[in-house]
Amino acid sequence: MVLQKIFRAVIMGPPGSGKGTVSARITKSFGLNHLSSGDILRANINAKTELGLLMKSCIDQGQLVPDDVMSRLILSDLRVLKQSSWLLDGFPRTVSQAEALDDAYTVDSVINLNVPFQTIKQRLTSRWTHLPSGRVYNIDFNPPKVPGFDDVTGEPLVQRDDDTPETVTRRLKAYENQTEPVLEYYRSKGVLETFSGTETNKIWPHVEAFLHKKLPSVNQGVA
């Protein structure tokens, strides 16, 4: 399958919005290269590259990775892809990162997943873990046989700090404050496309239909 036209897109959405699932489906259905800023960050830290070491020291000190460092990191990975189509996930997160990306490439579409915070909170706060084994239960669709206790050992389950209602609320608020200006930036450029809903499987057909319109040359039969 060959794309006749180079297509470059960014996907945005809060933690727990189903962004990972939608990205995987886009990559599979449309043959775009998927670049996740988190994966690139981890790979550089593990490989102890110059930028990786710089970022690790920021993270270890509890600081945000500076915009210019993050931009350099992502742009160097995009350069490797040369003339190919891609989907960027987790970048840009600030207007200055968006501007750095715009200086180097034309972004054709920004896919924004708009899932109500209440739905996300429900998804994320439903997770309970048996720490010794790492077994994870979800109260809604994979509950333990006895509420609050591990099926195998009978030991109590705990809620990870990341999954407590307070932490989830804080993460969602931080996401909103940070990315609202980025969404506005892309809205003003006329490339922002927002998909709203509470279930990934119901949002996906709309994303797929939109991309088929944008990429008519793609083989429509690819699953």
Disulfide bonds with the S-S distance in Angstrom:
none
